[in-house]
Structure formats: structure tokens, C-alpha cells
Amino acid sequence: MARPSWDDEMRDAAMETLDSLHWVKGPQGKAFGEEFSRYCGAIQGTPCQSGSVALWGALRLLEIGPGDEVLVPSLTYIATATCVSLVGAHPVFVDVEPDYWCVDLAALEAARTERTKAVIGVHLFGQLCDSELQSWCENNNIAYIEDAAQAHGATQGPSGKAGSLGDVACFSFFPSKNLAVGGEGGMMMTKRNDLAARMDALVNHGRDARLESHELGSNLRMSEVTAAIGRVQLQRLDGWLHRRREIAEQYRHAFDNLAGIQLPKIRNNTQHAWHQYCMVVKSPESFTAVLDEQGIDSRVYYSQPCHRQGVYASHPQHNATFPITDAIASHLVAIPIHHQLTESEVQRVIRAVTIATSVSDGVGK
């Protein structure tokens, strides 16, 4: 499903940083934050240890805690919800859109209360959330946190990118992501001056330049070595995205007339980042079994929605029904789309999916 990118330039950047003996709190992390935030169109980027840490940090920056509610889609990775619980706030789960699988605006409005302080909009699989989410949040005085862990380089309109759309954006640099750092890593990003002034301090025990702590923080810093690798990868990101989009278009052309699968759609006026290429399949077990026989890896997302997972067994929504989430959860099958796929490998995937749709005994729209 993914091949972590590693080459001589990344290796040299890592070794030069190690040889410098400046391994923490140095120029690489600062430069990585500046370069990636400039790429996204934000004013501040602060590297941190993971995407999950970035989500926790975003909630801390927005001073969200006990008694507050945060609206989150249930069709997402569990960290989107557990970050809310970790700051003592209450996650309120909502359904997603039928076509694009991002958080549904009507569901948000139905779930909104006077205690709602934020929405975490997940750019799922690299598809940007509805642009109207920004104005909805502004009109209701609700903070918009972008969970952009899967959306590096996703674009809205002529200039807006993931990372510049919400009050705070959170990225992950896990090795399978569109941009990685040679291990675990994440970044918080903002377009708000008031939050930018606090962001670097939060990941460094809440301390100022005089090493005095003014708010609750911790050691959430990214190492200089991983930041150096991330800087090199950022230079390649647009080229890698171009390749992912080429593959997605090949898949669309090859699969468009196949019976038994629902292809992903692209929201108007956006460019998808294609972290994953997911299709809705009626019987994913038989479908993926055929792919496995053909030597093609695949994954099912997300087989258990967040609100039904054991960590939320006592949550009042644990047994709630969300029509769209319930209809597609465990039926989203991802096939390889990473930028290092060769043309012959892409054709192998296409052949395998074609075979799977013809012989699997339960795929269907």
C-alpha cells in the first residue's frame, strides 16, 4: 500500500544534521515549519511528534476542555476523536456526506449546541471538506480544526490548500503519508496571529524565550533529523502528488464501467491529494481475497466507526445510527496509489481489480 521514500539527498540531510551535533531545537525544525506553512498558505507551522499530538495541541491552543463539545465525523481514524477526550472535552459524533465522505454540514447543524466549541473536519483520504464549513463555523462562532493528516497538498480553488482553511490544521508525517520524515512526525499550522504566537511554546513545555512556562505544555518537539528529512521531501511533494493524480485518473478510466464498485468522487473546484484510493465494495472480504490471490495489497477503511469502538463503550452515542457511515463503513477498500508505483504495477492493479469485479461473488453497488 505504500513505500516510504528514501534517497541519497534525504540520507545526506539526516547525516549532516547528526554531524552538526544540533539534534534538538535547532534550525531544521524552524525551517521545516516555515517552509511547509508557506507552501500551505498559513502564517505559522510548528513541527511536533505526530499527527495525534498535533490534534491534542490544536485543542489546547483553542482552550477547549471539560464541559466543551467538539463535533467529529465517526468515519475517520480514532485519533480524531480520542484527542478530544484527552483534553477532557466531549466528542459528539456526526455522519458524513454520501458522495465525498467528509463531515456533513446538515449533520453538524443538527448536532450543534451552546456547548459546541469546535469542529474537527477530516479531509478524508485526501478529499477536502466542503468549503462551506469555513463560513458555517464563522457564523456560529465555532473553531474549525482541519485534520489534514491525509491531505498534504490538497487544493481548494486557485490558491487555498489544506492547512490554510481552518483556525488550526494538523498534519501527520507517518511513513505511509504523502509526505513523511523518516519516522513519526506531525505539524500544527495556523493562519491566526494569536495562535501562532503560542504554538512553538506549546510543544516546548509552554515556555517563553526566558524559559519560563506560561501555559500547560509538554515536550512534543520533532527532532532535527526528522525535520531535515521532511524539508527534502517537501521539495518533492508536488511531483509526487502529480503522480498520484495520474494514477487516480488511470483507475477512473479503467474502472468507470465496471459493475459492482462505486468509485471515489472529487469535489468540484478541488484537487484531491489521493492519500488513499478507496472504492465502495459490497463484499470486501471476497473482493480483497481475489486481489490477494493476484498479489495486490489492499486495506478496508474504516471497519468500525469511531463511536462504536470499545474506547467509547460508555459514550451516549455508542449505539447511534448514522446512515451514510453505517452504509459504507467496512465497505471502503483501498488499493495502492502511492507515487512510487511503476506503470507496470499500475496495470497489475487494474487487471486484478477487473478480475475481482468479475469473479467475486458479492460485489455490487
C-alpha positions in Angstrom: 0.0 0.0 0.0 3.0 2.4 0.5 6.7 2.5 0.0 8.5 5.1 2.2 10.6 7.4 0.1 14.3 7.4 0.8 17.2 8.5 -1.3 20.7 10.0 -1.1 19.6 13.6 -0.6 17.4 12.6 2.4 20.2 10.4 3.7 22.7 13.3 3.3 20.3 15.7 5.1 20.0 13.3 8.0 23.7 12.7 8.3 24.6 16.4 8.1 22.2 17.1 10.9 23.6 14.3 13.0 27.2 15.5 12.3 26.2 19.0 13.3 25.5 17.7 16.8 22.5 20.1 16.9 19.9 17.4 17.3 17.0 19.2 19.0 15.6 22.8 19.0 17.7 23.8 16.0 17.4 25.4 12.6 15.9 22.4 10.8 12.7 22.3 12.7 12.2 26.1 12.4 12.9 26.0 8.7 10.6 23.0 8.1 7.7 24.8 9.9 8.3 28.0 7.9 8.6 26.2 4.5 5.6 23.9 4.9 3.4 26.7 6.3 4.4 28.9 3.3 3.6 26.0 1.0 0.1 25.7 2.5 -0.6 29.4 2.7 -0.6 29.7 6.5 1.4 32.0 8.7 2.9 29.6 11.2 3.9 25.9 11.2 5.2 24.1 14.3 6.6 20.6 13.9 5.7 18.1 16.6 6.0 14.4 17.3 2.9 13.1 15.5 -0.5 14.0 13.9 -2.2 12.8 17.1 0.0 15.2 19.1 -0.9 18.0 16.7 -4.7 17.4 17.2 -4.2 17.5 21.0 -2.2 20.7 20.6 -4.8 22.3 18.5 -7.4 21.8 21.1 -5.1 23.1 23.8 -4.4 26.2 21.7 -8.1 26.8 21.4 -8.5 26.4 25.1 -11.0 23.6 24.8 -11.5 21.3 27.8 -14.0 20.0 30.3 -17.6 21.0 29.6 -16.9 21.7 25.9 -18.2 19.7 23.0 -16.3 19.1 19.7 -18.1 17.8 16.6 -16.2 15.0 14.8 -17.1 12.6 12.0 -17.3 9.0 13.1 -15.9 7.8 9.8 -12.2 8.6 10.5 -9.2 7.3 12.3 -9.7 7.0 16.0 -7.2 9.8 16.9 -9.6 12.4 15.6 -12.0 11.5 18.5 -9.6 10.5 21.2 -7.7 13.8 21.1 -11.0 15.4 22.3 -11.3 13.0 25.1 -7.7 13.5 26.1 -8.2 17.2 26.8 -11.3 16.4 28.9 -13.9 17.6 26.3 -16.8 15.6 24.9 -16.6 14.3 21.3 -20.0 14.5 19.5 -20.1 12.1 16.6 -21.8 13.1 13.3 -22.4 11.5 9.9 -20.6 12.1 6.7 -21.6 13.1 3.1 -22.8 10.4 0.8 -20.6 11.5 -2.1 -17.3 12.7 -0.6 -17.3 11.0 2.8 -16.3 14.2 4.7 -18.2 15.6 7.6 -21.8 16.5 6.6 -22.9 20.1 7.2 -26.5 19.2 7.9 -25.4 16.7 10.5 -23.2 19.4 12.1 -26.1 21.8 12.3 -28.3 19.1 13.9 -25.7 18.3 16.5 -24.7 21.9 17.4 -25.5 23.1 20.9 -24.4 26.0 23.0 -21.5 23.9 24.3 -20.1 23.3 20.8 -16.7 24.9 20.7 -15.1 23.3 17.7 -15.4 21.1 14.7 -12.7 18.7 13.5 -13.1 18.5 9.7 -11.3 15.5 8.4 -10.0 15.8 4.8 -10.7 12.0 4.4 -8.3 10.1 2.1 -7.1 13.5 0.7 -10.5 14.9 -0.2 -11.1 18.4 1.2 -14.1 19.1 3.3 -16.9 21.3 1.9 -15.7 24.9 1.6 -19.0 26.0 3.3 -17.6 24.5 6.5 -15.5 27.6 7.0 -18.4 30.1 6.8 -20.6 27.8 8.9 -18.0 27.8 11.7 -17.5 31.6 11.5 -21.3 32.2 11.5 -21.7 30.1 14.6 -18.5 31.2 16.4 -17.2 27.7 16.3 -13.5 26.9 15.8 -12.5 24.9 12.7 -9.7 22.4 13.2 -8.5 20.7 10.0 -7.5 17.1 10.4 -5.2 17.2 7.3 -3.3 14.0 8.2 -4.2 12.6 4.8 -4.3 15.7 2.8 -0.9 17.2 2.2 -1.1 19.3 -0.9 -4.9 19.0 -1.4 -6.1 22.3 -3.0 -9.4 24.2 -3.0 -9.9 26.8 -5.7 -6.9 28.6 -7.3 -4.9 29.0 -4.1 -6.4 27.6 -0.9 -4.6 24.5 0.4 -5.2 22.1 3.2 -3.5 23.8 6.2 -4.8 27.3 5.4 -8.6 26.7 5.6 -9.3 26.3 9.4 -8.2 28.0 12.6 -5.7 25.3 13.2 -4.6 22.5 10.8 -3.0 19.2 11.9 -0.7 17.1 9.7 0.8 13.6 10.2 4.1 12.5 8.6 3.7 8.8 9.3 5.7 6.8 6.7 2.6 5.9 4.6 1.6 9.6 4.3 2.1 11.7 1.2 5.0 13.4 3.0 7.0 11.7 5.7 10.0 12.4 7.9 11.8 9.1 8.3 9.7 8.0 11.3 6.9 9.6 13.4 6.1 13.2 13.0 3.4 15.9 12.7 2.8 19.6 12.4 0.4 22.2 13.8 -0.4 25.1 11.4 -2.5 28.2 11.7 -3.5 31.4 9.9 -4.3 33.2 13.1 -1.7 35.5 14.7 -3.0 35.0 18.2 -2.5 31.2 17.9 0.8 31.5 16.1 2.4 33.4 19.0 1.7 30.4 21.3 2.3 27.5 19.0 6.0 27.0 19.4 5.8 27.4 23.1 3.1 24.7 23.5 5.5 21.9 22.2 8.3 23.1 24.5 6.6 22.9 27.9 4.7 26.2 27.4 8.0 28.2 27.9 9.0 31.6 26.5 12.4 32.8 25.5 13.4 33.2 29.1 12.5 29.5 29.8 9.5 30.5 31.9 6.4 28.4 31.4 3.2 30.4 30.9 0.8 27.7 30.0 0.5 23.9 30.2 2.6 22.2 27.6 5.0 19.3 27.3 7.9 18.1 25.3 6.2 17.5 21.9 9.1 18.6 19.7 10.2 17.0 16.5 13.8 16.0 16.2 16.2 18.0 14.0 17.0 14.9 11.9 13.4 14.1 11.0 12.7 17.8 10.2 15.7 17.8 7.9 14.3 14.8 6.0 10.9 16.4 5.9 12.4 19.5 4.2 13.8 17.4 1.4 10.5 15.5 1.0 8.6 18.8 0.8 10.6 19.8 -2.3 9.3 16.6 -4.0 5.7 16.8 -2.8 4.2 18.5 -5.9 5.8 15.9 -8.2 4.6 13.0 -6.0 1.1 14.5 -6.0 1.1 14.8 -9.8 2.0 11.1 -10.0 -0.8 10.1 -7.5 -3.3 12.1 -9.6 -2.1 10.4 -12.8 -2.7 7.0 -11.2 -6.1 8.0 -9.9 -7.1 9.1 -13.4 -6.0 5.8 -14.8 -8.0 4.0 -12.3 -11.1 6.1 -13.0 -10.8 5.5 -16.7 -10.2 1.7 -16.2 -12.9 1.1 -13.6 -15.6 3.6 -14.7 -17.7 1.0 -16.5 -17.0 -2.0 -14.2 -20.1 -3.3 -12.4 -20.0 -3.8 -8.7 -17.9 -0.9 -7.4 -18.5 2.7 -6.5 -15.6 4.9 -7.4 -14.4 7.9 -5.3 -15.6 11.3 -6.4 -13.7 14.5 -6.5 -15.4 17.6 -5.1 -15.8 20.5 -7.6 -13.1 23.1 -7.6 -10.6 21.0 -5.7 -7.6 18.9 -6.3 -7.6 15.6 -4.4 -4.4 14.5 -2.6 -5.1 10.8 -3.0 -3.5 9.5 0.2 -5.8 6.5 -0.4 -7.9 5.4 -3.4 -11.0 3.9 -1.8 -13.9 2.2 -3.6 -17.2 1.2 -2.0 -17.5 -2.6 -2.4 -20.5 -4.7 -1.3 -18.5 -7.7 -0.1 -15.0 -6.6 0.8 -13.8 -10.0 2.1 -14.3 -11.8 -1.2 -13.1 -8.8 -3.2 -9.9 -8.4 -1.3 -9.3 -12.2 -1.3 -9.2 -12.1 -5.1 -6.8 -9.1 -5.0 -4.6 -11.1 -2.6 -4.6 -14.0 -5.0 -3.4 -11.7 -7.7 -0.6 -10.4 -5.5 -2.2 -6.9 -4.9 -2.3 -5.5 -1.4 -5.5 -3.7 -0.2 -7.0 -2.3 3.0 -10.5 -1.9 4.4 -11.4 1.5 5.9 -12.9 2.0 8.5 -14.4 -1.3 9.5 -15.5 0.0 12.9 -16.7 3.6 13.1 -15.2 5.6 16.0 -18.4 5.8 18.1 -18.7 2.0 18.1 -15.2 1.3 19.2 -14.6 -0.1 22.7 -13.0 3.1 24.0 -16.4 4.7 23.6 -18.5 1.8 25.0 -19.9 4.2 27.6 -20.5 7.1 25.2 -24.1 8.0 24.8 -23.8 7.6 21.0 -22.1 4.2 21.1 -25.1 2.5 19.5 -26.3 5.5 17.5 -27.2 5.1 13.8 -25.5 7.2 11.1 -27.0 6.2 7.7 -24.1 7.1 5.5 -21.3 6.0 7.9 -23.2 2.7 8.5 -23.7 2.1 4.8 -20.0 2.4 3.8 -18.0 1.6 7.0 -16.1 -1.7 6.3 -17.0 -1.4 2.6 -14.3 1.1 1.7 -11.5 -0.9 0.0 -8.2 0.9 -0.7 -5.9 -0.1 -3.5 -2.3 1.1 -4.0 -1.9 4.6 -5.3 1.5 5.8 -3.9 3.8 7.8 -6.1 6.4 5.1 -6.5 4.2 2.7 -8.3 5.6 1.9 -11.7 3.4 1.8 -14.8 3.6 -2.0 -15.0 2.5 -2.1 -11.3 -0.4 0.2 -12.0 -1.5 -2.1 -14.8 -1.2 -5.1 -12.5 -3.6 -3.4 -10.0 -6.0 -2.6 -12.8 -6.1 -6.2 -14.0 -6.6 -7.5 -10.5 -9.5 -5.2 -9.8 -11.1 -6.1 -13.1 -10.8 -9.8 -12.3 -12.1 -9.2 -8.7 -15.2 -7.5 -10.0 -15.9 -10.3 -12.4 -15.3 -13.3 -10.1 -16.0 -12.1 -6.6 -19.5 -13.3 -5.6 -20.8 -10.3 -3.8 -19.5 -7.0 -5.1 -22.2 -4.6 -6.1 -23.3 -1.1 -5.8 
